Each structure stands twice: as C-alpha cells, then as structure tokens.
Amino acid sequence: MIVYCDTSFLVSYLNEEDANHAVARAMVSRFDRQDFIVCEAHLLELPAAVRAAVHRDRDPIPEHVARRVINRFDRAVTSKLFQRKSLDMADSVNMARSLGDAHGWAKRHTSFDLWHLGAAWSLSAGAFLTFDQRQREVANLLGMG
C-alpha cells in the first residue's frame, strides 16, 4: 500500500522535540517502510515550511532544530527511506482544484493542503497520514483513511 504523509506530519515524525512525534512514530510503525512516498510537493514545501516555522511568533522552531529536520528529510529521501515518485502535475493540480471547489467553501484548505490531497490521489495512495482534521476528512472521502 502506498502511504502519503502531509508535510506537517513529516515534520512531527522527523523532529523528536515535536508534540506529535511519538504519535507520528506509532502511526508510521503500522506500515511497511517501503510504502512511504514523497513527491515534488514535499520537496518544495517541507524545507520552506520548516524555515518559515523558525519565524513564527508563537512556538517557533529553533533554527538548529529546523536545519536538523530538513537534513533528516533529505537523508530519508536520498537513502530511499521515503520512495520518491514523480507526480503528474496536471493530474494532481486538477484534482486539487476539484477538491477545493468541493470542500473549500465549507472549510479552510490551503493550496498545499489541497495539492497534497490531489498528489496522494494521483499517486494512488491507500493511506494519508496527517494531523490536520480537515485534510483527514477529505482523505477519508477519497478512500485514503
């Protein structure tokens, strides 16, 4: 089964100081490690989101921790702990737009929230790991619960 994680889930998984770290590790242990994938959405968003978290007004991530998280992510991709899959950009963006039209009027979804869901769908993910309840609801509707 293909397992797709959103960026915030990966940050929790890769950062032992994160409040959701233990839960993320437990969730990952339910799956075969070879099933975890990353795509262009992760490669772009994860480093940018972690760097942005250094500048948050509330609970910023210390820069040395942010650098460690990005380094761990890059090593996980390089060592194939996370399998890199090429994303059909048109397919994933079209699905993200469709999901935004269907769900974005009732609840707030960011562009990357929708793109991760569209990417997971495009890559035929069977599981979508996130701590975001709004994303989880849509993933469940798409059969990735």
RADAPE-V985532 format. One record per pair of residues at least 24 apart in sequence whose ideal C-beta (glycine too) atoms are under 10 Angstrom apart, sorted by the first residue. I is the first residue (numbers start at 1). GAP is how many residues later the second one is. D is the distance in whole Angstrom. If there is no record, write none. Layout:
I:GAP:D, I:GAP:D
//
This chain:
1:30:7, 1:31:8, 1:34:5, 1:123:10, 1:124:8, 1:125:4, 1:126:6, 1:143:10, 2:29:10, 2:33:6, 2:34:8, 2:35:6, 2:81:9, 2:83:8, 2:118:8, 2:121:6, 2:122:6, 2:123:5, 2:124:6, 2:125:8, 2:126:10, 2:142:9, 3:24:9, 3:25:8, 3:27:9, 3:28:5, 3:29:8, 3:30:9, 3:31:10, 3:32:5, 3:33:5, 3:34:7, 3:79:9, 3:80:10, 3:117:9, 3:122:7, 3:123:7, 3:124:5, 3:125:8, 3:126:7, 3:141:9, 4:31:10, 4:32:8, 4:33:6, 4:34:8, 4:35:8, 4:37:9, 4:38:9, 4:81:9, 4:112:7, 4:113:9, 4:115:7, 4:116:4, 4:117:9, 4:118:10, 4:119:7, 4:120:9, 4:121:4, 4:122:9, 4:123:7, 4:124:5, 4:125:7, 4:126:9, 4:135:9, 4:140:7, 5:31:7, 5:32:9, 5:33:8, 5:37:8, 5:41:10, 5:77:8, 5:111:9, 5:115:9, 5:120:9, 5:122:9, 5:123:8, 5:124:4, 5:125:7, 6:35:9, 6:36:9, 6:39:9, 6:40:10, 6:106:8, 6:107:7, 6:109:10, 6:110:5, 6:111:8, 6:113:10, 6:114:8, 6:122:7, 6:123:7, 6:124:4, 6:125:8, 6:126:7, 6:129:6, 6:130:9, 6:133:9, 7:31:10, 7:34:8, 7:35:6, 7:37:10, 7:38:5, 7:39:5, 7:40:10, 7:41:9, 7:42:5, 7:43:9, 7:66:10, 7:105:7, 7:106:9, 7:109:7, 7:123:9, 7:125:10, 8:37:10, 8:38:9, 8:41:8, 8:45:10, 8:104:10, 8:105:9, 8:108:10, 8:121:10, 8:122:7, 8:123:6, 8:124:7, 8:127:9, 9:107:10, 9:119:9, 9:120:5, 9:121:5, 9:122:6, 9:123:8, 9:126:9, 10:26:9, 10:28:8, 10:32:7, 10:35:9, 10:36:6, 10:39:9, 10:40:10, 10:59:9, 10:62:9, 10:63:7, 10:66:9, 10:72:8, 10:119:9, 10:120:10, 11:35:7, 11:38:7, 11:39:6, 11:42:8, 11:50:8, 11:55:9, 11:58:6, 11:59:10, 11:61:10, 11:62:8, 11:120:10, 12:57:10, 12:117:10, 12:118:10, 12:119:7, 13:56:9, 13:59:9, 13:60:9, 13:63:9, 13:116:8, 14:32:9, 14:36:9, 14:51:10, 14:54:8, 14:55:5, 14:56:9, 14:57:9, 14:58:5, 14:59:6, 14:61:10, 14:62:7, 15:35:9, 15:38:10, 15:46:8, 15:50:6, 15:51:9, 15:53:8, 15:54:5, 15:57:8, 16:49:9, 16:52:9, 16:53:10, 16:56:10, 17:44:8, 17:45:9, 17:48:6, 17:51:9, 17:52:9, 18:43:9, 18:47:9, 18:51:9, 18:113:10, 19:40:9, 19:112:10, 20:111:6, 23:108:8, 24:105:8, 24:107:8, 27:100:9, 27:102:6, 27:103:10, 27:104:9, 28:101:8, 30:97:9, 30:99:10, 31:95:9, 31:96:7, 31:98:9, 33:43:10, 33:47:10, 33:48:6, 33:49:9, 33:50:10, 34:46:9, 34:47:9, 34:48:10, 34:49:7, 35:47:10, 35:48:8, 35:90:9, 35:91:8, 35:92:8, 36:40:9, 36:44:10, 36:45:7, 36:46:5, 36:47:7, 36:91:10, 36:93:9, 37:45:6, 37:46:5, 37:47:7, 37:48:5, 37:50:10, 37:82:9, 37:83:9, 37:86:6, 37:87:10, 37:88:7, 38:35:8, 38:38:8, 38:39:6, 38:43:10, 38:44:4, 38:45:7, 38:46:6, 38:47:7, 38:49:10, 38:81:10, 38:85:10, 39:43:10, 39:44:10, 39:45:7, 39:46:5, 39:47:7, 39:48:4, 39:49:10, 39:50:10, 39:53:8, 39:76:10, 39:77:9, 39:80:5, 39:81:9, 39:83:9, 39:84:7, 40:44:9, 40:45:9, 40:46:8, 40:47:5, 40:49:7, 40:52:9, 40:75:9, 40:79:8, 41:46:7, 41:48:10, 41:51:8, 41:55:9, 41:71:7, 41:74:5, 41:75:6, 41:76:10, 41:77:9, 41:78:5, 41:79:9, 42:31:8, 42:35:8, 42:40:8, 42:42:9, 42:45:10, 42:70:10, 42:74:8, 42:77:9, 43:30:9, 43:31:9, 43:34:8, 43:41:8, 43:44:10, 44:68:9, 44:71:9, 45:65:10, 45:66:10, 45:67:5, 45:70:8, 45:71:8, 46:24:7, 46:27:5, 46:28:9, 46:31:10, 47:24:10, 47:26:7, 47:27:8, 48:64:9, 49:63:8, 85:34:9, 85:37:9, 85:38:5, 85:39:10, 85:40:10, 86:37:9, 87:28:9, 87:31:9, 87:32:5, 87:33:10, 87:35:6, 87:36:7, 88:30:10, 88:31:9, 88:34:6, 88:35:9, 89:26:10, 89:29:10, 89:30:9, 89:33:9, 90:32:9, 91:27:8, 91:28:9, 91:30:9, 91:31:5, 91:32:9, 92:24:9, 92:25:9, 92:26:4, 92:27:4, 92:28:9, 92:29:8, 92:30:4, 92:31:8, 93:25:7, 93:26:9, 93:29:9, 94:24:7, 94:28:9, 95:24:8, 95:25:9, 95:26:5, 95:27:6, 95:47:9, 96:25:9, 96:26:9, 99:36:10, 99:39:6, 99:42:9, 99:43:8, 102:36:8, 102:39:9, 103:31:8, 103:32:10, 103:34:8, 103:35:6, 103:38:8, 104:30:10, 104:34:10, 106:28:9, 107:26:9, 107:27:5, 107:28:10, 107:30:8, 107:31:9, 108:26:7, 109:25:6, 109:26:8, 109:29:8, 110:24:10, 110:25:10, 113:25:8, 114:24:8, 117:24:10, 117:25:7, 117:27:8, 118:24:10, 120:24:6
//
